[in-house]
């Protein structure tokens, strides 16, 4: 049986949400790991992503920047798309 361990880190730098650079997200790190066990044509892998459960956003919308905010939001509420939090999984593969 063969085993492979992979650990990786991803650094995401400061991200500005608008052209005026008024709103930004601080830099952060994401850590992932994968352990793969393989025997012949059978393979199973256990993995985890964002192991430190770093809260980050992939999108941000400041409702103060528009006169009529969409989706019924008022001018005091900001909206954003939260990035993937900590996840775990198992992949199973058989080659035939």
Backbone torsions as a table, in degrees:
resi	resn	phi	psi	omega
1	UNK	NA	135.0	177.2
2	UNK	-105.1	144.7	177.5
3	UNK	-129.3	139.7	177.9
4	UNK	-131.5	128.6	176.3
5	UNK	-113.0	128.7	177.9
6	UNK	-126.8	128.5	176.2
7	UNK	-126.9	133.4	178.9
8	UNK	-138.1	156.4	178.7
9	UNK	-126.6	142.3	178.3
10	UNK	-127.9	125.8	178.1
11	UNK	-102.5	125.1	175.5
12	UNK	-113.0	122.4	-176.7
13	UNK	-76.2	177.9	179.5
14	UNK	-56.0	134.8	-178.0
15	UNK	-121.1	125.7	176.2
16	UNK	-93.0	136.0	-175.4
17	UNK	-89.1	-22.8	-176.6
18	UNK	-134.6	164.4	-178.3
19	UNK	-67.7	-22.0	178.9
20	UNK	-83.2	-2.7	178.6
21	UNK	58.5	25.8	-179.5
22	UNK	-77.3	-38.3	-179.3
23	UNK	-111.1	135.7	-179.4
24	UNK	-148.2	164.5	174.0
25	UNK	-113.0	132.9	-178.9
26	UNK	-66.1	155.6	176.3
27	UNK	-61.3	152.6	178.6
28	UNK	-154.2	166.5	179.3
29	UNK	-117.6	146.0	173.0
30	UNK	-121.0	135.5	-180.0
31	UNK	-120.9	133.0	-179.3
32	UNK	-129.5	157.1	176.9
33	UNK	-147.8	152.9	179.1
34	UNK	-148.5	129.0	175.0
35	UNK	-115.4	119.3	-178.6
36	UNK	-113.2	129.4	175.0
37	UNK	-113.8	131.7	-175.0
38	UNK	-137.0	133.3	175.2
39	UNK	-141.3	113.5	-177.9
40	UNK	60.8	-125.3	-178.8
41	UNK	-90.1	0.6	-176.5
42	UNK	-103.8	137.8	-179.2
43	UNK	-142.6	136.5	173.5
44	UNK	-132.1	136.4	-178.2
45	UNK	-129.9	133.4	175.6
46	UNK	-108.1	130.0	-175.8
47	UNK	-138.1	157.2	174.6
48	UNK	-140.7	138.7	178.7
49	UNK	-121.1	147.7	-177.5
50	UNK	50.5	56.8	-172.8
51	UNK	-60.7	-26.6	178.5
52	UNK	-90.1	3.8	177.2
53	UNK	56.8	44.1	-179.0
54	UNK	-68.1	120.8	177.7
55	UNK	-81.2	123.4	-179.9
56	UNK	-148.8	162.8	-177.9
57	UNK	-114.6	145.8	175.7
58	UNK	-100.4	-19.8	178.8
59	UNK	-144.6	154.7	176.5
60	UNK	-149.0	136.2	179.5
61	UNK	-132.5	117.6	179.8
62	UNK	-92.7	110.4	-177.2
63	UNK	-69.7	-15.5	176.2
64	UNK	-69.7	-14.7	-176.2
65	UNK	-87.0	-1.3	179.3
66	UNK	-130.2	155.1	-179.9
67	UNK	-76.1	-37.9	-178.3
68	UNK	-125.3	90.5	-179.0
69	UNK	-58.5	141.0	180.0
70	UNK	-76.0	168.0	172.9
71	UNK	59.8	23.3	177.1
72	UNK	74.8	14.5	178.2
73	UNK	-75.2	143.1	174.8
74	UNK	-88.2	171.3	-173.4
75	UNK	-70.5	-11.2	-179.0
76	UNK	-95.4	-2.1	-177.6
77	UNK	-109.6	127.2	175.1
78	UNK	-94.1	158.5	-177.8
79	UNK	-132.4	145.8	178.8
80	UNK	-154.9	159.7	175.6
81	UNK	-100.6	115.5	-178.0
82	UNK	-74.4	133.1	176.4
83	UNK	-69.9	164.6	-178.1
84	UNK	-60.3	124.5	175.6
85	UNK	-81.7	-169.6	-176.8
86	UNK	-58.0	129.7	176.7
87	UNK	-135.1	150.2	176.8
88	UNK	-128.8	154.9	177.8
89	UNK	-164.8	173.6	177.8
90	UNK	-134.5	131.8	173.9
91	UNK	-113.1	133.2	177.7
92	UNK	-121.5	136.0	-177.4
93	UNK	-141.6	139.3	175.0
94	UNK	-135.0	122.8	178.5
95	UNK	-94.4	126.9	177.6
96	UNK	-137.0	NA	NA
